[in-house]
Structures are given as structure tokens and as C-alpha cells.
Amino acid sequence: ALVACCSRTHLLLSTSHLSSSAAVAMSGKGYGGGKGGYKGGGNGGGGKGGRGNPGKGEYYKNLYGGGGRGKGGGGGGKGGYIEGEGGGGDGSTKRLRTSGGAELRATLLRIDGRPYPAYNDIKDVEYDLGRFSAVVQHVQSDPFAPPSRCYVRVPLAHAAFPPECFSPPARETALRDWLTRRFHAAAKRAGVDQRSGEGGWHGPKGGELLVDLPGQHVLDRSSVIVDRSAAAAGLPGGGAIEARFTVALPARGRSICGEWAAQIFSETLPRLVHEALLHESTDHSALMAHLSSVEDQQAARSQLAGRGLVAFVADGSVLPRATGASDRPMDAASAVPFSSPPSLRVTLPVPNAGSLTGMGLPRGVTLIVGGGFHGKSTLLEALQVGVYDKVSGDGREGVVTDRMAVKVRAEDGRAVTSVDISPFIDHLPFGKRTGAFTTADASGSTSQAASIIEALEGGASALLLDEDTSATNFMIRDARMQALVSADREPIRPFITRVRSLWSERGVSTVLVVGGSGDYFDVADTVLMLHEYSPSDATAAAKDVAARIAGGAPPESKADRGMPPTPRRVLSAPGLTAGMKTHTGRASIRFGDEPELDLGGVEQIVEHSQVRAIAEACLRLGGAARPIDEALAELEASIREGGLDVLRPGWRLGNLAAPRMLEVGAALSRLRGLEVEGSVGG
């Protein structure tokens, strides 16, 4: 028999077979079934995915590429998720009605062929499917809207992960990350991670089940949580593992394909839960390696300040990436493993591996020098993401950096609002002062100065800079230029005049990649030279060069002018309203009809899911006037206590990953509608 609402190419099983297999699966006794269905003949999100009709299917055109008939190009991930569209969260914690799998199946069969809004009949019911329960929290408005939000809950006793997976907290975070990766991999193996559909507008379409995809970094995520709340305390094991995902509920045109939806919930979903969320299906040794690696990384990072280090790079680390478009490690056969200079080698004890030996980068002013293409920027890039933990096998698991280290660069065109950049730039033409500098179109030098001050306002412990992405006139003025353009005619006080006092007066270290200016030798504490990707300690040689070569350092670098305290800006309003529609890209946010917020210069954002969380955080930060750093500290404390769900209560968004408050502050500072009442301190 043909399954209702589907063409002959989608013939998977008879109606009678579906009934029996669904009943078994919904009772929690079976996990069989096809590859997640109704996929046959589909074009997987490219090619024929979306007909590009004006005003229709905007979500799918963003997600899959789509634009003229048969020319979609399947680019997934171009558009991001339109979080605010379609409602689905009123901020309350609803008491759900409970039911069984038989009712879920019966409801889906009953609404088969009816208009799409009838899918709301399965919403806000917790369906007991045996070893787990499932909830459809939000039903998409039509087949072309963002997909429906769902979650499953597996009691801890049924998931049966041993106690050592949950303690210390680093292990629980790593476990949740592991389960997210497992859930995504299971969906991919089942073939349900791509949209199925054929026959154009009126053909059957939908069916994809999507789980947030992590990258190389192990982050606090909302995709899988461990719920030990009072509401979950009565479950076997005293809590539940909750996994969140989206489903594009299937339809033909705008009519429901109930049989297809029944297969998703009765066969595909139980199979994914069994493969991904139960310890019995897990490679325990691989799981423990993942948890132990993350625990060791956090233990190593926690020792940096006490050892007087800003960063640590373990011997044997593989720093280069496979390509400029991939964050995966370069093939080990091609990469040069890192080996510490003997003078900088230290050993850090860690709880699982016993100890890590490698290069300890001292606090203070450190230069990374060497010829072009010898690995300077590669090392700095590894350091800037060393604030996050990595997955096993990444190659950079042994690279840890102070959690408050900030990468700073020039960003021509960014917005700046009421930032005191006078320590670096003042007395602009026509007497303009810079104690509360505001512009909608910053230059390279003013943008870099503002970014440094904003980082200090956020509590940065170290600044990471690369000569290649810095404004030249902000970094240095050589002796000849100083002779031609005197100091009283130059508004810019180069970074070289402040870098020592940043450390001596404020305790802020600097790690600087430099290949074109030896003037910084005079102000450096440590000079690391890279040659053919191998580091050596060149501090003594650099100091000797600075002493021997007459006039090597211009007068400006010999007269550090001190680093005054940084004023704390008082937030009036971010120019945003709670609940407004947002659209995120890999490094951008659009709030409603506001101009796009470009975060491309905030280089320590490593995942799209962090951008989504930053967007939610910016929406939350309105309200009473208060210093920005206080608002961010309150938000961080709320997330620490209540998880990422505090960013949009009641919504159970499953596609967020925790950013640092430094990146939230950076995004807030780049908003073109930001309003600041003034500043305190400074």
C-alpha cells in the first residue's frame, strides 16, 4: 500500500507494517526502521531544494541555498536561524499533559491531510515512549517556516551513565558536548539531517531532524542538558538528560503528511535516542578519553596565573589547521609538532594524564618574531582559541590560555560609542577631544584603540595582537616620521608607548606577533623566534640587537606615558527590545530592521551557536542604567546558576553555546543603536 501523502518513490513500508513497528517503537522495545525517512529521490537541500518563489520559503532558501528552479546549490548554514519568528515561548514553565505513544500516533493519523496548523494538536504533550519521553514544544507556522522545536527526556537511571561522567563539573559539560555530537552523528547516519522532498511546491517535503553541530571546541551548550530540577527529581535516577532538536514536520504543499510524521516519532527518534543518549550504546573508553581530556585542559588553564604564565603550549601539539576554511588539524605527516625551547619549558600536573610538559609563556610583554610563513600567526591563532577546551585529537588540546585574554585588531568601519580612547588618540583636528569618542565609521587606528579600551573595561588580563591585522600608525612611528611630523601634530600615541605601563601599572600582558619593527625589542620581556615552525628563545639576542644598533628605538618608545584607569561606561539602552526577531550568521547578527552587526573582527567567537547566544544576551541587557561591566557580570552569574536557558526563559532553545562575557561586551559595543549615559571611574 502506498503511504498516504507520498509519491511512489517514497514507498518505504505498508500501512499495516508501519502500525506494528510504530507500536513496538513507541513502547520503547524496538529501535528498528529505515534510515529516517521518506528520503528516497530527494535532493538533499541543494539542487531542487526550494523553488525560490518571492516571499516563500525564506528559511529554507537561507538554510539550503535555493534560488531559481533546480539551481539551489545546497549551501546550508548561509542564513542562520530566525530565532524570533513564529512565537513558541511565552517565558512560562507550562505543566505539560502526559500521554503515551499510541495517542501520538493516533493524532498524527487523524490529522493526516488536514491544513498544516492542525499539527498544533501534538504540541505541549509529554509522550511516554518507553525509555524516554518526547515533547513538541513549538510547531512551525507552515512548512516553509523555521522548523518545529522538540526535545526528549531520558531519565538518568535509563541513560545509565556512571557517576564519574558528572563530576567534577568539567566532566558534565564535556558529557553534554559528547552527547550532542553523538546525537548529531546518529541523525546523519540515519540520513535525516537533510531535507527530503520532490515534486515542487505541492510535493511532499520536510522531515529533516536537526541537532546543533559542534565544532572543534568543547563549550557549555543548550543542545543537551542534565536536568536535576525539582520537576525532574522524581524521575528514575533523580533527573533526566534532555536533548533538544528541530523537526521540519512534513507536508504536501500545506497539507499534513501524518504517516510520515508518525514514522519520524515512532521509528527514527527512538533509534537516535538509543544510539546517542544511552550509555549501553556508547564506546565507554572513547567517552572517558573525551571527559578526561577536557578535565585536564581546565586543570592546566587554572594553574597559569599561579605560575606567572599567560599561556602554555604542550610539546607535541599540532597547531596548523587543515585549510583556511577548516578548523580540523593538518595531517600529522605534514605538520611540525610543537617543541618548547628549553629555557621556557615547564611541567603542569593534571589529574588524568599525570602531567603536561611544554612551553610556558610568561606574563608581561612577549614578542613572537621570525620570517614570513614560519608559523608566527599560526601560534597566535592557537593561543587566542586556547581560552576554550578542544575535542580529543584536535592537536591543540595542550594549548591553554588565560581565560581573560583578548585578541584585538583594527576594524575599519565599526561603530564606537562613548569610549575614552584618549590614552592612545587625542586632540583630533579642530580641537575634538576623545574622552567619550563616538563614531559610526571608525578608522583602523581609532577602532583598534577602542577595542583595547573596551577589552580593559571588560577585565582583560592579556592582549593578543598581530602586526598583520593591526593599524600600522597605531602600533609604531619610526624615527624619521617622528622627525617630519612632530608629536604636537600627531594625535596618535602609538601602542609602543603604552605597552609597558599596561603591564607594570595594570597587570595586563601583551603577546604581539611582529615581523617588521625591531623597535619593540626595547619594551619586550620575552622574545620568541619561530623558524620553520620551531620556536626558540631569542630574548637575549633581541636585547643585544637593541643595544648594539644605534638609534634602534625611536624616542617615543623610551618615554612610556603611563596607562590611566579605564572609565566604566554606563549602559542606558542597547537600542533593542526583548522578543524582536533576530537573524544570525557565522559572524553577524541582524536585530529586526536594524543595520547588520558585523562580528567578523571579534576573532574569539568560534561557533555560530555562540553568535546566537550573544544575540539573545544583547536582547536581555536592556533595562535600568548601570555600568556595562556590572550588567555583564550579572548576566554571567545568571547563566552560571540557570544555564543558557535564562537567555530566553521558556523557549528551550537547543542551538546556543556559551560565549565569554568579553565577546558579549564586544558585540554590545559594536551596536549602532547603543546608548550610553556616561561613565564612572577612570
Buried (B, 14 or more C-beta within 10 A) or exposed (E): EEBBBBBEEBEBBEEEEBBEBBBBBBBBEBBEBBBBBBBBBBBBBBBBBBBBEEEBBBBBBBBBBBEEEEEBBBBBEBBBBBBBBBEBBEEEEEEBEEBBBBBBBBBBBEBBBBEBBBBBBBBBBBBBBBBBBBBBBBBBBBBBBBBBBBBBBBBBEBBBBEEEBBEEEBBBBBBBBBBBBBBBBBBBBBBBBBBBBBBEBEBBBBBBBBBBBBBBBBBBBBBBBBBBEEEBEEBBBEBBBBBBBBBBBBBBBBBBBBBBBBBBBBBBBBBBBBBBBBEEEBEEEEBBBBBBBBBBBBBBBBBBBEEEBBBBBBBBBBBBBEEEEEBBBBEEEEBBBBBBBEEBBBEBEBEEBEEBBBBBBBBBBBBBBBEEEBBBBBBBBBBBBBBBBBBBEBBBBBBBBBBBBBBBBBBBEBBBBBBBBBBBBBBEEEEEEBEBBBBEEBBBBBBBBBBBBBBBBBBBBBBBBBBBBBBBBBBBBEBEEBEEEEEEEBBBBBBBBBBBBBBBBBEBBBBBBBBEBBBBBBBBBBBBBBEEBBBBBBBEBBBEBBEEEEEBBBEBBEEBEEBBEBBBBBBBBBBBEEEBEBBBBBBBBBBEEBEEBBBEBBBBBBBBBBBBBBBBBBBBBBEEEBBBBEBBBBBBEBBEEEBBBBBBBBBBBBBBBBBBBBBBBBBBBBBEBBBBBEBEEB
